[in-house]
Amino acid sequence: MPQMEVFHEIDPKQKILDQVGDRMSRLQITANNVIVAVYQRPTTMMLGGKAFDVPQSVVDEDQYQSKVGLILKAGPDAFTDERWFSGADFEIGDWVMVHPSAVQSAMFGGVLCRVVQDTAIKIKIEHPDDAY
């Protein structure tokens, strides 16, 4: 089966960063907490060179089930525990995978975000569409 390609009119990272603006600079986050913007897929995908629309109900479900997000801000103790993060390199602007139930949700600039402990972040990925 051919791999599904996702069509992005705007780079998803840039779209999130534009929407959030400078809000992260006005927040103070504690301990090992991390703010992760939830990735929501666009409504158009390509399969075998043909575009098709993804039902809005499927896209909307990403609000609850998306496992991918963009690190926007990290507390002063995030990613410093050598027992968990030895050899790992997580930074602001990285796409990561997070279990959707290990979180507290919040909206910043119209962007759905999750506040998680650093240990809930398990994998760094190159692009958000790599994990679906």
C-alpha positions in Angstrom: 0.0 0.0 0.0 1.4 3.4 -0.9 2.3 5.8 1.9 -0.1 8.6 2.6 1.3 12.0 2.1 -0.1 15.0 4.0 -0.5 18.3 2.1 0.5 21.4 4.1 -0.3 24.8 2.7 1.8 26.3 5.6 4.6 24.5 7.4 2.9 23.1 10.6 5.7 24.3 12.9 5.5 27.8 11.5 1.7 27.9 11.7 1.8 27.0 15.4 4.6 29.5 16.2 2.7 32.2 14.4 -0.5 31.5 16.2 1.1 31.3 19.7 3.2 34.5 19.1 5.1 35.7 22.1 2.7 34.2 24.7 5.3 31.7 25.8 7.7 34.5 26.9 5.0 35.7 29.3 4.6 32.4 31.0 6.5 31.0 33.9 6.6 27.2 34.0 7.7 25.1 36.9 10.0 22.2 37.6 10.0 19.5 34.8 6.8 20.6 33.2 6.7 21.1 29.4 4.2 22.9 27.2 3.6 21.0 23.9 1.3 22.3 21.1 -1.0 19.6 19.8 -0.5 18.8 16.1 -3.7 18.6 14.2 -3.6 17.2 10.7 -4.8 19.3 7.7 -7.9 18.3 5.9 -6.3 17.3 2.7 -4.1 14.2 2.1 -2.5 12.6 -0.9 -2.6 8.9 -1.7 -1.0 7.5 -4.8 -0.8 11.1 -6.2 -4.5 11.8 -5.7 -5.8 14.3 -3.2 -8.7 13.5 -1.0 -10.4 15.3 1.8 -10.2 14.0 5.4 -13.5 14.1 7.2 -13.6 17.0 9.6 -14.6 14.6 12.4 -11.3 12.8 11.9 -9.3 16.0 12.1 -11.3 17.2 15.1 -10.5 13.9 16.9 -6.8 15.0 16.9 -7.8 17.4 19.7 -8.2 14.4 21.9 -6.1 11.6 20.4 -3.1 13.3 18.8 0.1 11.8 20.0 2.3 14.4 18.3 3.2 17.9 19.5 5.7 20.7 19.3 7.7 21.7 22.4 7.0 25.4 23.1 8.3 25.9 26.6 10.1 23.8 29.2 10.5 24.3 33.0 14.0 24.8 34.5 14.3 21.1 35.5 12.9 19.6 32.3 15.1 17.0 30.5 17.8 17.2 33.2 17.3 13.9 35.0 20.1 11.6 33.8 18.1 8.5 34.7 15.5 9.4 32.1 17.3 11.6 29.6 20.9 10.3 29.4 21.9 10.8 25.7 18.6 12.4 24.8 18.4 15.9 23.3 15.0 17.5 23.6 14.7 21.2 22.8 12.1 24.0 22.2 10.9 23.5 18.6 11.2 19.7 18.5 8.4 17.5 17.4 7.7 14.9 20.0 5.3 12.0 20.8 3.3 12.2 24.0 0.6 9.9 25.3 -2.6 11.9 25.0 -3.9 11.0 28.5 -0.8 12.0 30.5 -1.6 15.7 30.2 -3.4 18.9 31.2 -4.9 20.8 28.3 -4.7 24.6 27.8 -5.2 27.0 24.9 -2.6 29.6 24.0 -3.3 31.9 21.1 -6.0 29.6 19.8 -3.5 26.7 19.8 -4.5 23.6 21.8 -1.6 22.7 24.1 -0.8 20.1 26.6 1.2 20.6 29.8 3.1 17.4 30.5 5.9 16.3 32.7 9.1 15.8 30.7 9.0 12.0 31.4 5.7 11.8 29.4 7.7 12.8 26.3 9.0 9.5 24.8 10.2 10.1 21.3 11.5 13.0 19.1 10.5 12.8 15.5 11.6 14.7 12.4 8.2 15.7 11.1 4.7 15.5 12.7 3.3 13.4 9.9 6.0 10.7 10.5 4.1 9.3 13.5 0.6 8.7 12.1 
